[in-house]
């Protein structure tokens, strides 16, 4: 009886959606002439060559070096390598959230593809047994493909390709139905305005709901976890925070729409809010996130019926995996003064599939502050040990090497080598390793490993490649990422600037939004930098609505970068107490001293007795703060 009622409900929901021109949950019928484009189970497109070893199924790159060997010799990272552009953790967190809105290629557990570990590997084979391996499986292939050289393997996307908020609502009616309250258009939430748990009452203390949507959970110690539109939502606490942020924004917008349209039904409220949230994610992606990374697309010219928005194989298996090199080992949890909360920060390797850390760590606000305060790691051939050797557990206890898996994923998906991909894209071949990689030591390591520039794994080549001007992406990744996001925009009939159901006022409102505004509306934070993708300590931020001017009218330092000794030039317009504070890149206070300054120009020596890195020197008066970022060589 319950299932019959569900079917009847879904039938009338579908009729309502069709009449009001809402997106389907599974992405079908976006393009009326090609209804499968961008839909669930749609094929990945082949933007570049497919080169299986036997022409149709055996992984390519049989002559390439062992994937774990490449990881050990090229990707080993010692210490932190903050991004020189001072981009924040919000870049990779929002990037992962966005990735989970547009791509999911499932694994085939019946087709293992283990990665042999070199004998004597420090983590995976410390006793030199020579028998250790990193478990991995191939991806599920599209039915009917992989039968011969004239029909090579193809892969399919298990979720909608569109930037449509499916990461929040799911890519099926059944999943969306479970997530909804069916009251005033709202989504289920648990105590503390957190995501619902997989229980009958959506609370942590409830009974496990056997009908709750499937969610990935690699933590066997817990049976209660958050439920969201994407199965990977619990992977780390920052990702959970991003999911929760937009779920809160959905319910907040529902409250606003009820005031304007009290006559609207629950269905009208939910679907229109779903449109606004999808548009909000799109606006942040195209107006803020892509530009801060140096990705600038041609002006939007409207919906194009001949543009296929499907995700490309090379984008999914290589180019869009750049976020893995941006990860920090520590996830900051900061209070309003920019100091770690009493429960402390989290290590990334301890935060995998640990949703209860949010319950124990004072909710989401400390995470929202921490993401904005900490610089992401730089884009390069270096990856932190948390995911290079301890992904999802310790070696031998579930631990994996994400670097080795990324390399093998490109091979098993049939991606051609780096230079062949460049040729496919119409880019010139890079004839030497030195022309690919600007770091001589890395170029030599690559040559020692690969031997030929026509043998480089594409993901490795893209990370090693010289950066484009005003971007951290290299030319090859830039080309692939730009093409994909232009297709996702131009091939989406419901893109927010094209959707006739959104009023001009709503489109204008969406274009004025930033991720910082969404965070401030849905948290207790009172201060946050206007652009959260640029790192700034909470101590150095001001409210987006109220910026104080300091009595220190000028603050200069020489030289910058410095080997340690600085000359400070501080101009004061009035006499008042002044403190001089030094912070590290994560916003941690290192030292503080009181200064007795006179009106006018004050000159003084200052010495940074700290390791090489990025620091912030701050002048703090009763009326405000002024700061300078310092590079210590």
Buried (B, 14 or more C-beta within 10 A) or exposed (E): EEEEEEEEBBEEBBEBBEEEEBBBBBBBBBBEEBEBBBBBBBBBBBBBBBBBBEBBBEBBBEEBBBBBBBBBBBBBBEEBBBBEBBBBBBBBBBBBBBBBBBBBBBEEEEEEBEBBBBEEBEBBBEEEEEEBEBEBBBBBBBEEBBEEEEEBBBBBBBBBBBBBBBBBBBBBBEBBBBBBBEEBBBBBBBEEBBBBBBBEEBBBEBEEBEEBBEBEBEBEEEEBBBBBBBBBBBBBBBBBBBBBBBBBBBBBBBEEBBEEEEEBEBBBBBBBBBBBBBBBBBBBBBBBBBBBBBBEBEEEEEBBEEBBBBBBBBBBBBBBBBBBBBBBBBBBBBBBEBEBBEEEBBBBBEBBBBBBBBEEBBBBBBBBBBBBBBBBBBBBBBBBBBBBBBBBBEBEEBBBBBBBBBBBBBBBBBBBBBBBBBBBBEBEEBEEBBBBBEBEEBBEBBBEBBBEBEBBBBBBBBBBBEBBEEBBBBBBBBBBBBBBBBBBBBBBBBBBBBBEEBEEEBBEBBEEBBBBBBBBBBBEBBBBBEBBBBBBBBBBBBEBEEEEEBBBEEBEBEEEEBEEEBEBBBBBBEEBEBEBBBBBBBBBBEEEEEBEBEEEEBEEEBEBEBEEBBBBBBBBBEEBBBBBBBBBE
